[in-house]
Structure formats: C-alpha cells, structure tokens
Amino acid sequence: MNNSTVIGIDLAKSVFQVGVMTNGKLTSNKQVKRARLHSMMANHPPSIIAMEACYSSHYWAREFQALGHKVKLIPAQHVKPFTRGNKTDANDAVAIIEASGRPNLRCVPIKTTHQQDIQSLHRIRERLIGNRTGLTNQTRGLLAEYGIVARKGKKGFMLAVQTGLNDDKLSEIVRTELHFALDELEQTSEHIAQIEARLRAYIDQNEDCQILHSMPGIGVINATALVCKYGNGSQFSKASSLPVSLGLTPKLSSSGTRFQMMGISKRGDPYLRKQLIHGARALLMICDKRPDDALCRWASRIKKRRGDNIAVVAVANRLARLAWVLLQKREMYRASPV
C-alpha cells in the first residue's frame, strides 16, 4: 500500500475527474471516461482513493477495495471548505484529496451489497407511500367536486369511493377512473406489504436488527433502516455521536461568554431522522402502559415538563444513543425498573 499517493476522484455519470497527489505534489488531474476508470485503477499500484460519499460511491468503493486500494468516503460537507477558485471538476478532485488528509476526519463506512439492497427497499417503500397518499388525496378532491366528501381515514375514503361508484349521477368517465384508482391503490398497498414482509424476514436473519427490534419505539422500519445505514455503529466512539450524525441535537451559537442553544441541527439522513421521530412518538403514546420501565417514566416526565414536541425529539435522541449502547454490548433491551 502506497500511503504517499492519494487519488481523488470526483464521481459522475460518464466522465470522472481523477487527481493524483504524490508526496504532497499534484502529479496528475485529468478526465477519465467511465469505461476506462476500472482498468485505470486496476493498473495503478495500491494507493489511498478518496471520494465524496454520494451517487454510486459505495459501488466504486467496493470495486476499488477489491483491487487492493484503501478507500475513504468523505461527507460532502467536509469537502466544500477545501474547494478553491471556481466550481470545476478539477478543483473538486483536489479538494477531495486535501480533505482526505485531515487528521480528525470521520469517513463514511462503505456499505455492503446487502445493506444497499435493504436501503433500496426503504427508498422504494417511501416512494410507494407517497404515491398512495397522492392518489387518495387526488381522488378525495375529485369526488368533492361532485358533492361527495370523504371523511378522514381509510374507511371514510373507501366509503366515499363506493358511494361514487354507485351514484348514477356520475358519468361513466368518472366511475371508470374510480375503478382504476381502486386498482392502483390495491396494487400499491400490496407492494408495500411485500416490502415490509421482506424487511421482517431480514430481521430474522440479522442479529443487529434483532437487538434494535427489542427496543420500544424501534420497529421493523427503524431497526432495518439503522442497520443498513450504520451497521453495528462501530464507526462511532461514543453513544452521543449517533444522534449528532442524525441531526437530533441542538445547534449551538456562541461568542465569547454568550452561549445560545437553538433548534436541532437536522443534519444527516432526513429519512432516518423522521422514522426515529415517528418511533419516539409511538413510544410516548404507550408510556402510561409501561410504568415499570425507566425509559418510559423518563419520557413521561419530559413530556409533562416540556410538552409533546420537545419530548418526542428528546426520546428520539435517547433511542439513538441506547441503540448504539446495545449494539456495542451485544445485548437485547431489558426494561429497567430503576
């Protein structure tokens, strides 16, 4: 492994920018077409390859690792401060190289193919849920134009659609489209159910998921999403780092002796942060039924003192920290009476 040579690659769809720095001196910075990139890296002596953690980065990282290179995936926000001059691919490649040399840099763990498979299921499920919501909202609006107003909830929606289908005052055009809407809704819901069944099956096969799934507020979606994002969490040195990476900690503004705590930073993965917030809200709803659990008693006290919204974020933060602790100890969650 040649640690004196660092290769910075600005990823793209067809044309990549590849910069090479040896002993602190930039020796090459040129464009390489996609068809030549793999063979170029195969013929290069094993070196450090740095890339932004972005589109297709995990695929290329696995490919380069198989060729004997050491790969660093750098969060994009850590590369931007090193960009000098105009925004060009050549300058970006140099910035990636310089960012990779920072001593306290925390690189993004390279996902396995299986982790990306589970992440793909989450993304597809999220899109399908959005499609289903859009379909029901549009159908509600169209029915309202004909005087059929649907009540809240799935039952109210289905009742309104059946009313429309049985209403002879509606034209054949509208009733035909209602049939198509019902068919699309059924197919989308079935697809979502199939994805959730695959996620449940993955939990049965993965010990990390089983540990997380034992926690209150962490269901199938949160357990699999956390594992496919962070694995066993070994990239973090302490529990508080996980909620920081998810944007569940307050922003701090300070100058001199003035310190001001603001809202949460909202950095990191918005999907995973949203799911943890949903899990925390679900936990708060059942806290009264679990008086023997110290976590639930703590959450109830926060809710009583600070209100629902602040309590939900605080519980999500604590769930993230607790998840890291359990993964490192390799223990299932046990309700603590203390």
ZIBEL-V665144 format. One record per helix or strand of 2 or more residues. SS is the DSSP state (H for helix, E for strand). FROM is the first residue (numbers start at 1). TO is the last residue. If there is no record, write none. Layout:
ss=SS from=FROM to=TO
ss=SS from=FROM to=TO
//
This chain:
ss=E from=2 to=10
ss=E from=15 to=22
ss=E from=25 to=33
ss=H from=34 to=43
ss=E from=47 to=52
ss=H from=57 to=66
ss=E from=70 to=74
ss=H from=76 to=80
ss=H from=89 to=100
ss=H from=113 to=144
ss=H from=153 to=165
ss=H from=172 to=205
ss=H from=207 to=213
ss=H from=220 to=230
ss=H from=240 to=245
ss=E from=250 to=255
ss=E from=258 to=264
ss=H from=270 to=289
ss=H from=294 to=306
ss=H from=308 to=329
//
